[in-house]
Amino acid sequence: MKLTIITTIIGIMVALAMNANGNVQTVCEHKDLSISCCDEDHVLSVTDASYGRHDKTTCPSSAIYTTSCHASNSLDTVKAACNGKTSCSIGASNSVFGDPCSGTVKYLSVKYTCSCK
């Protein structure tokens, strides 16, 4: 019994530590990004988001003309779609965020945490 309780407490502490640092999900342009919390008692809180391009290694392509573009509405758009929900999905596309760097293949990166309702 004591071992089960100790194991449960350690599991909870590890989960809390991981959520303190946040989770990061990234998807390439024209894909849907789906994020969720581990259970129905937790909700999403988006802490950072960027639709654009910041490097050549994420979503490699021959159509990379800049590595310094970012849709300024990224964070607000993802927060509006996801904050306070247990899960959400948002498209990584110019139709959602606008086109911050025409001709360059982009991606969406989202950092989030889950917290108790």
C-alpha distance (Angstrom), angle and dihedral (degrees) to the residues before:
residue distance angle dihedral
M1 . . .
K2 3.83 . .
L3 3.81 90.6 .
T4 3.82 91.4 52.8
I5 3.80 91.7 50.7
I6 3.81 92.6 47.1
T7 3.83 91.3 47.8
T8 3.80 90.6 49.8
I9 3.81 92.5 49.4
I10 3.81 91.7 48.9
G11 3.82 90.1 49.5
I12 3.80 91.2 52.0
M13 3.80 91.7 48.0
V14 3.82 91.9 51.0
A15 3.81 91.3 48.7
L16 3.80 91.3 50.1
A17 3.81 91.9 48.7
M18 3.80 91.4 50.8
N19 3.80 91.8 49.5
A20 3.80 91.7 48.1
N21 3.79 88.4 63.3
G22 3.78 93.0 41.7
N23 3.75 134.3 -130.5
V24 3.80 123.1 -95.8
Q25 3.79 126.2 -151.9
T26 3.80 125.5 -178.4
V27 3.81 131.2 -172.4
C28 3.77 132.9 178.6
E29 3.80 123.5 -112.2
H30 3.83 114.9 -74.4
K31 3.83 92.1 27.5
D32 3.79 129.7 103.1
L33 3.79 119.8 -115.5
S34 3.80 113.3 -145.0
I35 3.78 122.8 -170.5
S36 3.77 130.8 174.6
C37 3.76 144.2 169.1
C38 3.79 121.7 -113.6
D39 3.81 95.1 -108.9
E40 3.80 144.6 6.9
D41 3.83 92.2 -97.6
H42 3.82 92.0 68.9
V43 3.80 132.7 67.3
L44 3.78 133.8 -158.2
S45 3.77 124.0 -102.3
V46 3.80 114.0 -174.2
T47 3.81 111.5 -147.4
D48 3.81 100.8 175.2
A49 3.79 138.5 6.1
S50 3.77 136.4 174.0
Y51 3.79 131.7 -177.1
G52 3.77 108.5 -169.8
R53 3.79 135.6 55.1
H54 3.80 130.8 -63.6
D55 3.82 103.0 161.8
K56 3.81 142.7 16.5
T57 3.82 97.3 -121.2
T58 3.81 101.3 63.0
C59 3.81 109.5 81.5
P60 3.82 94.1 -6.6
S61 3.79 116.6 -141.5
S62 3.78 141.8 155.5
A63 3.83 86.6 -122.5
I64 3.81 98.4 76.7
Y65 3.79 111.9 123.8
T66 3.79 98.3 155.9
T67 3.79 137.2 20.1
S68 3.78 96.4 -163.6
C69 3.78 109.2 70.9
H70 3.77 130.2 115.4
A71 3.80 133.5 170.0
S72 3.80 104.3 -121.8
N73 3.81 91.3 -145.4
S74 3.84 93.7 56.4
L75 3.79 99.0 104.7
D76 3.80 96.5 41.4
T77 3.82 91.9 46.7
V78 3.81 94.6 50.9
K79 3.81 92.8 42.5
A80 3.81 90.5 52.9
A81 3.80 91.1 50.7
C82 3.80 98.8 42.7
N83 3.81 117.6 18.6
G84 3.80 114.3 111.4
K85 3.81 94.5 14.1
T86 3.80 127.8 108.5
S87 3.82 90.1 -132.8
C88 3.79 139.8 -0.8
S89 3.77 143.2 176.7
I90 3.80 127.9 -148.0
G91 3.78 131.4 178.2
A92 3.78 120.7 -116.9
S93 3.77 95.9 -138.2
N94 3.78 144.8 120.5
S95 3.80 89.0 -115.9
V96 3.82 89.2 64.2
F97 3.83 101.5 37.2
G98 3.80 106.3 16.4
D99 3.81 122.1 -116.5
P100 3.82 110.8 -69.5
C101 3.84 93.7 176.6
S102 3.77 116.2 22.5
G103 3.80 115.1 -142.8
T104 3.80 94.4 15.4
V105 3.81 121.3 108.2
K106 3.79 108.4 -120.1
Y107 3.79 138.8 -164.5
L108 3.78 138.3 -157.6
S109 3.81 120.8 -125.8
V110 3.80 120.7 -174.1
K111 3.79 128.4 -174.0
Y112 3.79 116.1 -162.9
T113 3.76 145.4 158.9
C114 3.78 132.8 -149.9
S115 3.76 120.7 -132.5
C116 3.78 136.0 178.9
K117 3.79 116.0 -85.8
